[in-house]
């Protein structure tokens, strides 16, 4: 059975996350992985004039792109986070909207050169619903890139994730994990011309790597 998302409950979870994740002294930064200064950087997006980040979190990546003259839009489920990112990064030209990603992609007709997610909505949204909508929001030849932790071997599909350990109020979200070949198949089925998924090794042997996926619209 598909995961039964409770959007109100997940919004509460991400509001709680926003309170701890957002730092007033943060600087614009773009990194696909969980390790600073690691990975291929923004070049995976090509040379876009416009981008949409889904699940934009603290907004640092969008601010980085906006400072380089790219029209940078972001959508996030948490009103607390969007309020903070707007106050912090509006001067860079980045724009932030509070919305549920599937509703936003369904209801808005803007198209972009690139859509991306860094440990964001592509990790926490049913790919069977998300990927076709992302495809519709891309210009011809546009790219969709996302990163997240790789699947634990043998643990695939939607999985529950509690916030902050196993004590206190039950706050949780669903995340989606698959082998790289399955991600590629899901993307081509959604209408992408090509899809490439790989696990990028961590900078230290034996540490957790990063799943990095890039798909191109026809």
C-alpha positions in Angstrom: 0.0 0.0 0.0 1.2 3.6 -0.6 2.4 5.6 2.3 -0.5 7.6 3.9 1.0 11.1 4.2 -0.5 13.4 6.8 0.5 16.8 5.5 -0.5 18.8 8.6 1.6 16.5 10.8 4.5 16.6 8.4 4.2 20.4 8.4 4.5 20.4 12.1 7.6 18.2 11.9 9.3 20.5 9.4 8.4 23.6 11.4 10.2 21.9 14.3 13.2 21.1 12.1 13.3 24.8 10.9 13.8 26.0 14.5 17.0 24.0 14.8 18.3 24.0 11.2 18.2 27.6 10.3 21.3 29.7 11.3 21.2 33.5 11.2 24.9 33.6 10.3 24.6 31.2 7.4 26.2 32.1 4.1 25.1 31.1 0.6 26.4 27.7 -0.3 25.7 24.9 -2.9 26.6 21.3 -2.1 24.8 18.1 -3.1 26.2 16.0 -0.3 26.2 16.0 3.5 29.9 16.8 3.5 31.1 20.4 3.1 32.9 21.2 -0.2 32.3 17.7 -1.6 30.8 16.6 -4.8 30.3 18.1 -8.3 28.6 21.4 -7.2 26.0 23.4 -9.2 27.5 22.5 -12.6 25.2 19.4 -12.6 22.4 21.9 -13.3 24.1 23.0 -16.6 23.7 26.7 -17.3 20.2 27.4 -16.3 18.5 30.8 -16.4 15.8 29.7 -14.1 15.6 27.0 -11.3 13.1 25.6 -8.9 14.3 23.9 -5.7 11.7 21.6 -4.2 12.0 21.3 -0.4 14.4 24.2 -0.3 15.0 24.1 3.5 17.4 26.8 4.7 17.6 28.4 1.3 21.4 28.6 1.1 21.6 26.8 -2.3 18.9 29.1 -3.8 20.7 32.2 -2.5 23.9 30.9 -4.0 22.3 30.6 -7.4 20.4 33.9 -7.2 23.6 35.7 -6.5 24.9 34.4 -9.8 22.0 36.0 -11.7 19.8 32.9 -12.0 16.1 33.3 -11.4 15.8 31.2 -8.3 12.5 30.0 -6.9 12.0 27.6 -4.0 9.0 25.8 -2.4 8.9 24.3 1.1 6.2 22.8 3.3 7.2 24.7 6.5 5.8 28.2 6.9 8.4 28.8 9.7 11.2 28.0 7.3 9.8 30.0 4.4 9.4 33.0 6.7 13.0 32.7 7.8 14.5 32.2 4.4 12.5 35.1 2.9 13.8 37.4 5.6 17.4 36.1 5.2 17.8 35.7 1.5 15.2 38.0 -0.3 18.0 40.5 -0.9 19.8 38.0 -3.2 16.7 37.8 -5.4 15.7 34.3 -4.4 12.0 33.8 -3.9 10.4 31.3 -1.5 6.8 29.9 -1.4 5.2 27.8 1.3 3.3 25.0 -0.3 3.0 21.2 -0.5 5.1 20.3 -3.5 2.6 18.1 -5.4 -0.1 20.7 -5.1 2.4 23.5 -6.1 3.6 21.6 -9.2 0.0 20.7 -10.2 -1.4 24.2 -9.8 1.4 26.4 -11.3 2.2 26.5 -14.9 5.7 28.1 -14.8 8.5 26.1 -16.4 12.2 26.0 -15.5 15.5 25.1 -17.0 16.3 23.0 -13.9 14.4 21.6 -10.9 16.5 20.2 -8.1 16.3 18.8 -4.6 19.1 18.5 -2.0 18.0 16.0 0.7 14.6 17.7 0.1 11.2 16.9 -1.5 12.5 14.2 -3.8 13.4 12.2 -0.7 10.1 12.7 1.0 7.6 12.5 -1.8 6.2 9.5 -3.7 8.2 9.4 -6.9 5.3 7.9 -8.8 3.4 11.2 -8.3 6.3 13.6 -8.1 8.3 12.8 -11.2 5.6 13.3 -13.8 4.8 16.7 -12.3 8.5 17.7 -12.3 8.7 16.7 -15.9 5.8 19.0 -16.8 7.5 21.9 -15.1 10.7 21.6 -17.2 11.5 23.2 -20.5 12.6 21.0 -23.3 16.1 19.7 -22.5 15.7 20.8 -18.9 17.3 18.9 -16.0 16.1 17.4 -12.8 18.8 16.6 -10.2 18.4 15.4 -6.7 20.5 14.0 -3.9 19.8 12.1 -0.7 21.3 9.2 1.3 21.5 5.9 -0.6 19.2 3.1 0.3 20.2 0.7 3.1 20.7 -2.7 1.3 17.4 -4.6 1.3 15.4 -1.7 2.6 13.5 -0.2 -0.3 10.4 1.8 -1.0 8.6 4.2 1.5 9.9 4.1 5.0 8.9 6.0 8.2 11.3 8.4 9.9 10.8 9.7 13.4 12.2 13.1 14.3 14.7 13.4 17.1 14.9 9.8 18.4 12.3 7.7 20.0 11.0 9.7 22.9 8.5 12.6 23.1 5.7 13.5 20.7 5.5 11.2 17.7 6.5 13.3 14.8 7.4 11.5 11.6 7.6 11.7 7.8 7.9 9.2 5.0 11.0 9.0 2.9 11.6 6.9 -0.3 14.7 4.7 -0.9 15.5 2.6 -4.0 18.5 1.2 -5.8 20.1 3.5 -8.4 18.7 1.4 -11.3 15.2 1.7 -9.9 15.4 5.5 -9.7 16.5 5.5 -13.3 13.5 3.4 -14.3 11.1 5.5 -12.4 12.3 8.6 -14.1 12.2 7.2 -17.7 8.7 5.9 -17.0 7.8 9.5 -16.0 8.8 10.7 -19.4 12.4 11.7 -19.0 14.7 11.1 -22.0 17.6 10.0 -19.9 18.3 9.3 -16.3 21.6 8.5 -14.5 21.8 7.5 -10.8 24.9 6.7 -8.8 26.2 6.6 -5.3 29.0 9.1 -4.7 31.5 7.8 -2.2 32.0 9.8 1.0 35.3 11.7 1.4 36.3 9.2 4.1 36.3 5.4 3.6 33.4 3.5 5.2 31.3 6.6 5.7 27.8 7.1 4.3 27.8 8.0 0.6 25.3 10.2 -1.3 22.8 9.1 -3.9 23.0 11.5 -6.8 20.5 11.4 -9.7 20.3 13.5 -12.8 17.5 13.2 -15.5 17.0 15.2 -18.7 13.7 16.1 -20.2 13.2 15.4 -23.9 
